[in-house]
Amino acid sequence: MKAKNTLILLAVLVAIVAYVYFYEIKGGEERKKEKEAASELLPIKKEDVSGLILERPAENIKIKAVKKDDQWEITEPVKTAGDRFAIEGVINSVLNSKIERVVAKDTASLKDFGLKPPEAV
């Protein structure tokens, strides 16, 4: 009788360990990856970015930078060499941004938050 109880307890233990491993550990990693992918603001790789435009239409300000052969060049408002670290810092800030929460899904409610018309674009 003791051997039968021991085998039953061993089978229950194996089932619990299998559940923890397959659902919590392996499944947890997959759920974490899915959650991170869903929270990305822009699903773009840094290497794919070839230009950057910073614009404030209300003040008629526009800065345009273009990447040519791993070098950044500012083309607007004047044509000059761009600071690689500053430009890539802006790009990294945007690409590393995550969606933490959604305040409103309806874009008609932007006026309620003081976002229409936008202060900055």
N, CA and C of each residue as an Amber inpcrd file, in Angstrom:
protein
   363
   0.8070000  -1.1860000   0.0000000   0.0000000   0.0000000   0.0000000
   0.8540000   1.2560000   0.0000000   1.9860000   1.2210000   0.6940000
   2.8360000   2.3940000   0.7440000   3.4570000   2.6790000  -0.6140000
   3.7860000   1.6610000  -1.3640000   4.3850000   1.8610000  -2.6860000
   3.3770000   2.5180000  -3.6260000   2.1120000   2.1310000  -3.5040000
   1.0720000   2.7160000  -4.3550000   0.8980000   4.2070000  -4.0370000
   0.8690000   4.5580000  -2.7530000   0.7480000   5.9660000  -2.3500000
   1.9580000   6.7770000  -2.8130000   3.1190000   6.1880000  -2.6980000
   4.3400000   6.8710000  -3.1290000   4.3060000   7.1350000  -4.6270000
   3.8520000   6.1640000  -5.4140000   3.7630000   6.3510000  -6.8650000
   2.7360000   7.4240000  -7.2270000   1.6200000   7.4580000  -6.5160000
   0.5990000   8.4810000  -6.7740000   1.1560000   9.8690000  -6.4520000
   1.8150000   9.9900000  -5.3110000   2.4070000  11.2780000  -4.9400000
   3.4990000  11.6870000  -5.9270000   4.2640000  10.7290000  -6.4010000
   5.3080000  11.0170000  -7.3870000   4.6880000  11.4930000  -8.6990000
   3.5920000  10.8680000  -9.1200000   2.9080000  11.2810000 -10.3530000
   2.3430000  12.6930000 -10.2050000   1.7730000  13.0110000  -9.0420000
   1.2530000  14.3610000  -8.7940000   2.3950000  15.3730000  -8.8180000
   3.5120000  15.0300000  -8.2190000   4.6780000  15.9180000  -8.2060000
   5.1980000  16.1580000  -9.6200000   5.2820000  15.1160000 -10.4220000
   5.7270000  15.2560000 -11.8160000   4.7610000  16.1530000 -12.5850000
   3.4690000  15.9960000 -12.3620000   2.4730000  16.8280000 -13.0480000
   2.6210000  18.2930000 -12.6460000   2.8510000  18.5480000 -11.3680000
   3.0270000  19.9330000 -10.9030000   4.2940000  20.5440000 -11.4860000
   5.3810000  19.7920000 -11.4780000   6.6420000  20.2870000 -12.0450000
   6.4850000  20.5480000 -13.5380000   5.8100000  19.6550000 -14.2520000
   5.5890000  19.8530000 -15.6910000   4.7480000  21.1020000 -15.9310000
   3.7150000  21.3090000 -15.1380000   2.8770000  22.5060000 -15.2760000
   3.7000000  23.7720000 -15.0540000   4.4600000  23.7930000 -13.9810000
   5.2700000  24.9800000 -13.6780000   6.2680000  25.2360000 -14.7900000
   6.9080000  24.2050000 -15.2720000   7.9230000  24.3900000 -16.3170000
   7.3030000  24.8610000 -17.6280000   6.3070000  24.1420000 -18.1130000
   5.7640000  24.4540000 -19.4380000   4.8650000  25.6900000 -19.4480000
   4.0930000  25.9060000 -18.3920000   3.1770000  27.0430000 -18.4140000
   3.8290000  28.2970000 -17.8390000   4.4210000  28.1730000 -16.6770000
   4.9550000  29.3570000 -16.0090000   6.3000000  29.8030000 -16.5820000
   7.2340000  28.8930000 -16.7820000   8.5720000  29.2840000 -17.2300000
   8.5990000  29.5110000 -18.7330000   8.3190000  28.4810000 -19.5140000
   8.3480000  28.6370000 -20.9770000   7.2420000  29.5550000 -21.4580000
   6.0410000  29.3580000 -20.9790000   4.9160000  30.2070000 -21.3780000
   5.0800000  31.6370000 -20.8930000   5.6910000  31.8090000 -19.7360000
   5.9330000  33.1520000 -19.2070000   6.8750000  33.9430000 -20.0900000
   7.9060000  33.2800000 -20.6210000   8.8350000  33.9520000 -21.5290000
   8.1200000  34.3890000 -22.8050000   7.2670000  33.5160000 -23.3360000
   6.5210000  33.8530000 -24.5570000   5.5390000  34.9870000 -24.3010000
   4.8480000  34.9540000 -23.1640000   3.9120000  36.0330000 -22.8350000
   4.6510000  37.3510000 -22.6510000   5.8420000  37.2920000 -22.0650000
   6.6370000  38.5100000 -21.8680000   7.0540000  39.0950000 -23.2160000
   7.4820000  38.2440000 -24.1600000   7.8640000  38.7160000 -25.4950000
   6.6710000  39.3230000 -26.2190000   5.5120000  38.6890000 -26.1200000
   4.2990000  39.2130000 -26.7590000   3.9070000  40.5570000 -26.1620000
   4.0310000  40.6810000 -24.8520000   3.6740000  41.9320000 -24.1870000
   4.6270000  43.0470000 -24.5990000   5.9260000  42.7420000 -24.6880000
   6.9010000  43.7470000 -25.1120000   6.6500000  44.1790000 -26.5500000
   6.3280000  43.2320000 -27.4210000   6.0580000  43.5690000 -28.8230000
   4.8030000  44.4310000 -28.9360000   3.8110000  44.1580000 -28.1260000
   2.5700000  44.9360000 -28.1830000   2.7480000  46.3360000 -27.6120000
   3.7320000  46.5260000 -26.7260000   3.9170000  47.8370000 -26.1090000
   4.8750000  48.7320000 -26.8840000   5.4460000  48.2430000 -27.9820000
   6.3410000  49.0830000 -28.7790000   5.5520000  50.2030000 -29.4290000
   6.0970000  51.4100000 -29.3720000   5.4370000  52.5450000 -30.0070000
   5.5780000  52.4580000 -31.5170000   6.7760000  52.1860000 -31.9870000
   7.0340000  52.0360000 -33.4210000   7.8330000  50.7610000 -33.6480000
   7.3050000  49.8050000 -34.3870000   8.0440000  48.5600000 -34.6410000
   9.0530000  48.7270000 -35.7820000  10.0240000  49.6220000 -35.5770000
  11.0290000  49.9150000 -36.6000000  12.4030000  49.6700000 -35.9970000
  13.3210000  49.1550000 -36.7940000  14.6930000  48.9600000 -36.3430000
  15.4940000  50.2330000 -36.5990000  16.4480000  50.4900000 -35.7260000
  17.2800000  51.6910000 -35.8470000  18.0100000  51.7260000 -37.1860000
  18.4240000  50.5730000 -37.6670000  19.1730000  50.5020000 -38.9200000
  18.3170000  50.9060000 -40.1170000  17.0030000  50.8060000 -39.9940000
  16.0990000  51.1250000 -41.0970000  15.7890000  52.6180000 -41.2100000
  16.1840000  53.4020000 -40.2160000  15.8960000  54.8380000 -40.2330000
  16.9170000  55.5370000 -41.1280000  16.4170000  56.2510000 -42.1320000
  17.3120000  56.9520000 -43.0660000  17.1180000  58.4620000 -43.0280000
  16.1800000  58.9290000 -42.2410000  15.9580000  60.3610000 -42.1540000
  15.1610000  60.7210000 -40.9190000  15.1950000  62.0050000 -40.5880000
  14.4920000  62.4980000 -39.4100000  14.0020000  63.9070000 -39.7090000
  12.7440000  64.1590000 -39.4000000  12.1790000  65.4960000 -39.5670000
  11.5690000  65.9150000 -38.2350000  12.0370000  67.0400000 -37.7140000
  11.4690000  67.6410000 -36.5150000  10.7590000  68.9070000 -36.9680000
   9.4740000  69.0200000 -36.6240000   8.6930000  70.1170000 -37.1780000
   7.7370000  70.6940000 -36.1450000   7.6410000  72.0220000 -36.1210000
   6.6440000  72.7500000 -35.3320000   5.9430000  73.7110000 -36.2660000
   4.8550000  73.2750000 -36.8930000   4.1810000  74.1050000 -37.8920000
   3.6940000  75.4470000 -37.3510000   3.2750000  75.4880000 -36.0960000
   2.7600000  76.7330000 -35.5350000   3.8230000  77.8220000 -35.5130000
   5.0780000  77.4300000 -35.3540000   6.1780000  78.3920000 -35.3050000
   6.9880000  78.3900000 -36.5930000   6.5330000  77.6410000 -37.5830000
   7.2020000  77.5480000 -38.8830000   8.6660000  77.1010000 -38.7400000
   8.8840000  76.0820000 -37.9010000  10.2250000  75.5320000 -37.6910000
  10.2520000  74.1170000 -38.2500000  11.2710000  73.8280000 -39.0600000
  11.4290000  72.4860000 -39.6190000  12.9150000  72.1740000 -39.7230000
  13.3030000  71.0520000 -39.1360000  14.6830000  70.5760000 -39.2190000
  14.6330000  69.1980000 -39.8560000  15.3880000  69.0290000 -40.9200000
  15.3930000  67.7610000 -41.6470000  16.8220000  67.2310000 -41.6980000
  16.9900000  65.9680000 -41.3150000  18.2970000  65.3110000 -41.3590000
  18.1810000  64.0430000 -42.1950000  19.2090000  63.7860000 -43.0000000
  19.2340000  62.6200000 -43.8840000  20.5290000  61.8640000 -43.6300000
  20.4250000  60.5260000 -43.6120000  21.6010000  59.6820000 -43.3910000
  22.1640000  59.2410000 -44.7310000  23.4470000  59.5370000 -44.9420000
  24.1350000  59.1270000 -46.1660000  25.4590000  58.4790000 -45.7800000
  25.6070000  57.2130000 -46.1070000  26.8510000  56.4740000 -45.8290000
  27.2680000  56.5740000 -44.3660000  26.3610000  56.2700000 -43.4580000
  26.5990000  56.3050000 -42.0060000  26.9510000  57.6890000 -41.4730000
  26.7250000  58.7240000 -42.2220000  26.9320000  60.1020000 -41.7780000
  25.6020000  60.8410000 -41.8590000  25.3180000  61.6580000 -40.8850000
  24.0860000  62.4370000 -40.8800000  24.3550000  63.8230000 -41.4310000
  23.4390000  64.2810000 -42.2650000  23.5440000  65.6050000 -42.8670000
  22.2220000  66.3370000 -42.6410000  22.3130000  67.5440000 -42.1180000
  21.1260000  68.3700000 -41.9550000  20.8990000  69.0860000 -43.2720000
  19.7050000  68.9250000 -43.8350000  19.4080000  69.5280000 -45.1370000
  18.4820000  70.7330000 -45.0280000  17.7610000  70.8660000 -43.9330000
  16.9070000  72.0320000 -43.6990000  17.0640000  72.4510000 -42.2580000
  17.1040000  73.6860000 -41.9190000  16.9600000  74.9070000 -42.6830000
  18.2320000  75.3090000 -43.4370000  19.3690000  74.7350000 -43.0370000
  20.6160000  74.9640000 -43.7770000  21.2500000  73.6150000 -44.0450000
  22.1060000  73.5450000 -45.0260000  22.7820000  72.2900000 -45.3500000
  24.1210000  72.2720000 -44.6160000  24.2620000  71.3010000 -43.7060000
  25.4770000  71.1970000 -42.9040000  25.6000000  69.7750000 -42.3690000
  26.7590000  69.4640000 -41.8230000  26.9710000  68.1410000 -41.2220000
  26.1610000  68.0480000 -39.9310000  25.6080000  66.8720000 -39.6820000
  24.8070000  66.6610000 -38.4800000  25.6020000  65.9550000 -37.3980000
  25.2570000  66.2190000 -36.1550000  25.8860000  65.5530000 -35.0140000
  25.2610000  64.1670000 -34.8760000  26.0480000  63.1510000 -35.1720000
  25.5550000  61.7750000 -35.1940000  24.9430000  61.3690000 -33.8570000
  25.6170000  61.7270000 -32.7670000  25.1490000  61.2980000 -31.4510000
  23.8480000  61.9990000 -31.0600000  23.7040000  63.2610000 -31.4130000
  22.4730000  63.9870000 -31.0900000  21.2970000  63.4420000 -31.9010000
  21.5090000  63.2480000 -33.1950000  20.4280000  62.7690000 -34.0610000
  20.0370000  61.3410000 -33.7000000  21.0160000  60.4790000 -33.5140000
  20.7070000  59.0960000 -33.1510000  20.1330000  59.0030000 -31.7410000
  20.4700000  59.9630000 -30.8840000  19.8660000  60.0090000 -29.5540000
  18.3700000  60.2700000 -29.6270000  17.9750000  61.1920000 -30.5120000
  16.5460000  61.4690000 -30.7060000  15.8520000  60.2260000 -31.2600000
  16.4850000  59.5930000 -32.2500000  15.9010000  58.3910000 -32.8620000
  15.7710000  57.2740000 -31.8260000  16.8140000  57.0650000 -31.0200000
  16.7580000  56.0310000 -29.9810000  15.6610000  56.3210000 -28.9650000
  15.4940000  57.5890000 -28.6120000  14.4400000  57.9480000 -27.6550000
  13.0650000  57.5740000 -28.1890000  12.8390000  57.8350000 -29.4690000
  11.5400000  57.5110000 -30.0600000  11.3650000  55.9990000 -30.1850000
  12.4000000  55.3170000 -30.6740000  12.2790000  53.8770000 -30.9030000
  12.2090000  53.0800000 -29.6030000  12.8070000  53.5910000 -28.5300000
  12.7790000  52.8860000 -27.2530000  11.5620000  53.2390000 -26.4120000
  10.7130000  54.1260000 -26.9030000   9.5030000  54.5000000 -26.1790000
   8.5260000  53.3270000 -26.1650000   7.8630000  53.1610000 -25.0590000
   6.9010000  52.0690000 -24.8900000   5.5280000  52.6470000 -24.5660000
   4.5050000  51.9430000 -24.9780000   3.1350000  52.3140000 -24.6330000
   2.8520000  51.7400000 -23.2510000   2.6160000  52.6090000 -22.2900000
   2.3370000  52.1490000 -20.9370000   0.8450000  51.9860000 -20.6890000
   0.0550000  52.9190000 -21.2470000  -1.3930000  52.8170000 -21.0960000
  -2.0570000  53.6500000 -22.1780000  -3.3080000  53.3570000 -22.4310000
  -4.0950000  54.0950000 -23.4150000  -5.1410000  54.8990000 -22.6520000
  -5.1110000  56.2110000 -22.8380000  -6.0560000  57.0740000 -22.1390000
  -7.4130000  57.0350000 -22.8250000  -7.4080000  57.1660000 -24.1590000
  -8.6580000  57.1320000 -24.9210000  -8.3650000  56.5890000 -26.3060000
  -9.1990000  55.6820000 -26.7680000  -9.0070000  55.1170000 -28.1020000
  -9.6380000  55.9880000 -29.1700000 -10.5770000  56.8200000 -28.7760000
 -11.2960000  57.6720000 -29.7130000 -10.5100000  58.9610000 -29.9350000
 -10.1310000  59.2320000 -31.1800000  -9.3520000  60.4380000 -31.4740000
 -10.1950000  61.6990000 -31.3980000 -11.5090000  61.5720000 -31.3730000
 -12.3710000  62.7440000 -31.2520000 -12.2510000  63.3690000 -29.8660000
 -11.7870000  62.5940000 -28.8980000 -11.6750000  63.1020000 -27.5370000
 -10.3580000  63.8250000 -27.2830000  -9.5290000  64.0240000 -28.3010000
  -8.2540000  64.7110000 -28.1090000  -8.4600000  66.1300000 -27.5870000
  -9.5360000  66.7750000 -27.9920000  -9.8160000  68.1380000 -27.5440000
 -10.0400000  68.1690000 -26.0330000 -10.6010000  67.1090000 -25.4760000
 -10.8320000  67.0350000 -24.0330000  -9.5300000  67.0850000 -23.2450000
  -8.4470000  66.6430000 -23.8670000  -7.1500000  66.6140000 -23.2010000
  -6.2720000  67.8050000 -23.5860000  -6.8010000  68.7360000 -24.3540000
  -6.0300000  69.9000000 -24.7790000  -5.0300000  69.5770000 -25.8650000
  -5.2790000  68.5320000 -26.6260000  -4.3340000  68.1010000 -27.6540000
  -4.7950000  68.4370000 -29.0680000  -5.9190000  69.1240000 -29.1930000
  -6.3900000  69.4710000 -30.5270000  -6.7010000  70.9500000 -30.5460000
  -6.0350000  71.7660000 -31.2680000  -4.9430000  71.4530000 -32.1880000
  -3.6730000  71.1190000 -31.4050000  -2.7990000  70.3080000 -31.9830000
  -1.5960000  69.8950000 -31.2600000  -0.6570000  71.0640000 -31.0070000
  -0.0370000  71.0500000 -29.8420000   0.9310000  72.0810000 -29.4840000
   2.2450000  71.8410000 -30.2040000   2.6290000  70.5740000 -30.3350000
   3.8680000  70.2070000 -31.0290000   3.5980000  68.9570000 -31.8470000
   4.2760000  68.8630000 -32.9740000   4.1010000  67.6990000 -33.8430000
   5.4300000  67.0000000 -33.9800000
